[in-house]
Amino acid sequence: MHHLLPVLVAAPLLGATLLIAGGHRLPRVAAEIVGCVFAAGTAALAITLVLNSSPPMTDWVGGWTPKGGESVGIVLVGDGPGLGMAALASLLTVAALAYSWRYFDEPPRRHAGSFPALMLLFQGGMCGFAIVGDLFDAFVFFELMGVVAYALTGHRVEEPKAVQGALSFGVLNSLGAYAMLMGLGLLYARTGELTMTKIGQGLDRHGGPDALTLAAFALVLTGLLVKAAAVPFHFWLPDAHAVAPTPVCMLLSGVMVELGAYGVWRVYWTVFAGPGGIPASDLERALVVLGVLTGLVGAVMCWYQRHIKRLLAYSTIAHMGLFLIGIGLLRPEANDGVALYILGHAGVKAALFACTGVLLDRYGSVDEHALHGRARELRAVAVLYVVGALSLAGLPPFTIGLGKAVVEEAAGIPLTLLFIAVSAVTAGAVLRVTARVFLGLGPETGDESSYETTGIGEEPETRHQLSRVPHTMIAVPAVLLLASLAVGAAPGLAGAVGHSVSGNDAPAPYWTPSGVLLGLTSTVLALGLAALAVTRPKPLSEASRTDPLRRLQSGHIGDYVAWLLMGTTLLAALALPTILNG
């Protein structure tokens, strides 16, 4: 079945080509059907390949197999983690296209195929990045994914703020890509190889790590951590989420940032994990420090948002910090936990953005204060919001809770406390929004800081504000949340995820009494924070002490670039001690 690996990339690219070439002649429903068929077909193929990924498959595209140990072709690797990420990206693309079915505002120049074509290009880039086995083509797919994401973020090009958000996104992610390309150049100069495993072998033959290895490591990981929106590379994500169409937000937070974390894991274990790479203790220090910083900053900023889409974006940043900590532990059980955590987070966050899109298209606002009590009639959406928030908190038996519990058991007490705090704060913020918007609890206004972005006066993504919410806009988030529940509740499904990451000989992830207790603890704390926020709002809404932190999200690209450079320096400094001692 290894010859089917290129189809995971080719199928969505072919669908996009057909829609670009003929979409202006197709009625809208036909263009959307074509988009859904190609996306769903790719998802079905990815799932089939995941189920048959043991042993891992390898395919040299176009028959360019190595000769005498030398290779110039594109290699695709079909192992459990890569195919799992490709399947996740494809399934969420199907969900995003189904969510936008016939509701999305007519695109510019009435080209019915433009939006589904861009979504398929995005899917092709994500699938390619997930399964590619050489570092240069990982960069190529990285850029394809990025360029299409910029266009999707600024899809409503007639709105200045959409262009600004897409520009910020484009500049920072392009700089991250250039950093990755420079790191790739250093590795090629050292080893003369582009295939990841060959680069790792070349570094090992050279001997212990040196300044060139450290520079390559810092530059390559900078590119991946920008895509992952880790602090201090994260500034583009809230700005992009605030203006991107809802289906695009579902993919950005649901799978694209997770692919950045997956890239960190993949590149370390295939390139830098040997004796010629970066010592495990240095990587652990770097990822745990960045993870703690990312989790804390994301959680604090999440709590003090009134713009609901920005609140959810900062929640993604906070949970990304927990992913990085899990990866940095360098333990097989932690890898299994992170895989489950990512899978659950993808479905839940996509569902929450889908529900927020309903608010935008029904009321023309995503501002927590302006929507106070206005959404009482949307009972189904309110239920979905509550379920999503409780899942973010780690409530058993949701998949996020299981993944978090597995990582917590490997992390130790201090980091476990951080996991509980981040989960409780981010889930509590979503529950607070639910109480105010859907139940009308608490005061109608909160802290009016000059540094806070409001969500008032947003334009609906439909032609007009919806008087009735389409069934697809409710069904899609409901299915995503049910899927997140099913994987955590069914031991066989969780075991399949664990085996795809660590192999069939590794024990399957399972709920332990301590894991259940920790999940319940973070859920109770989240409920308590939300209750305090609506009954005694003043102590928890005083934002003056966080103004310096909030002021950093200035909207000025130059500031963000400066922080990106500081982040690269910090990453290199955290990985430096062992090299200096050697």
Secondary structure, DSSP 8 states (H G I E B T S, - for coil): -GGGTTHHHHHHHHHHHHHHHHGGGS-HHHHHHHHHHHHHHHHHHHHHHHHT-SS-EEEEGGG---BTTB--S-EEEE-HHHHHHHHHHHHHHHHHHHHTTTTS---GGG-TTHHHHHHHHHHHHHHHHHHB-BHHHHHHHHHHHHHHHHHHHT-STTSHHHHHHHHHHHHHHHHHHHHHHHHHHHHHHHHS--BHHHHHHHHHHH-S--HHHHHHHHHHHHHHHHHHT-TTS-THHHHHHHHS-HHHHHHIIIIIHHHHHHHHHHHIIIIISSTTS--HHHHHHHHHHHHHHHHHHHHHHHHT--BHHHHHHHHHHHHHHHHHHHHHT--HHHHHHHHHHHHHHHHHHHHHHHHHHHHHHHHS--BTTTTTTTTTT-HHHHHHHHHHHHHHTT-TTSHHHHHHHHHHHHH-HHHHHHHHHHHHHHHHHHHHHHHHHHH--S-S-----TT----TT---SSSS--SS--HHHHHHHHHHHHHHHHHHH-HHHHHHHHHHHH-TTS------HHHHHHHHHHHHHHHHHHHHHHHSHHHHH--GGGHHHHHT--S-HHHHHHHHHHHHHHHHHHT-HHHHH-
